[in-house]
Amino acid sequence: MHFYRPLRPVAAMTFDLDDTLYDNHPVILRTTQESHSFLQNYHPALSKFSVEQYQQLRDSLREQEPDIYHDVSEWRRRAVELAMLNAGLSGPEAQEGASAVMANFASWRSQITVPEETHTTLAALAQKLPLVAITNGNAEPHLFGLDKYFQFVLRAGPHGRAKPWQDMYHLAAEKLNLPLSSILHVGDDLTTDVAGAVRCGMQACWINLREGNLLHIRDSRLLPTLEISQLASLTALI
């Protein structure tokens, strides 16, 4: 544990989900493969629809609607629906098909193996402090056993713009009825988690999972309050 700023009293903690509390990389790889295969098999006209073509549709949607990236689930659904329309399906057929693809995606997306260290740490912290999840992604904590530790979950899109925008940080403080300065946000990303939290007045804990050197990482725009390499280190703060 390394401190870069004085740690003020912590009344609550907020957590990023993906890659902070579990390894999300293999989950995304498997989910991408399985959900795209489901899309290709949904209708004969989509059998040769490639991942590259799907990505082109996503890029096109973002060019037309820059703010769509704040809601990654809706962005994906719209791209799938557009792919089906382009393949010749009717409007109602495309809507129904996009819903089916998104249900398949959601199933694979939340097949996550959570380390025992994460369960043990969150359980210990939750006995002392209110905990909140703040995510830009679309994993569903109740499907992999993490929801029981959190007072509530905030998700980019339904609950505001994606981190590092401050919407969800402010909403968390409002719902907790606490000043921002008394909340410690924990995350692995130096831009969305550390810079986003620090800029809005929160304290920030960077979990350094890849043995990075904060002084030599290009993305380290603002120093966190503290740095840890293992989630369990947080129990020393309570």
Order of alpha helices (4+ residues) and beta strands (2+ residues): beta-beta-alpha-alpha-alpha-alpha-alpha-beta-beta-alpha-beta-alpha-beta-beta
